[in-house]
Each structure stands twice: as structure tokens, then as C-alpha cells.
């Protein structure tokens, strides 16, 4: 093998390595975004339900007055 073939193999190995690392990093980024979205859904759910419960409780209190 001459030096040019060695360089080609080196750059091809580097390209494949970079591609594998990019593919492996994507699920983590995806996972983080899914966790954020899930937490936002939970926050929205609890805000809505707590507001409804508080509102009903206050209505009961005021109806008794």
C-alpha cells in the first residue's frame, strides 16, 4: 500500500466513525426533548386540574355562606 491508500483508508475510517457518533448522539437528544415535552404535558395537566379543583372548592365554600 502506498501513502495515498493509507490516507484514503484513514479518512474513510474517520468518516464512518463520525457518522456512528452522530447517529448514537441523536437518540439522546431525542430522549431529552421527549422528557421535556412529557414534563410540559404534566405541568399543563396539573395546572388545569388544580385550577378546576380549587374553583369547585371555592364555589362550595361560597355556596355555604
Secondary structure, DSSP 8 states (H G I E B T S, - for coil): --HHHHHHHHHHHHHHHHHHHHHHHHHHHHHHHHHHHHHHHHHHHHHHHHHHHHHHHHHHHHHH-
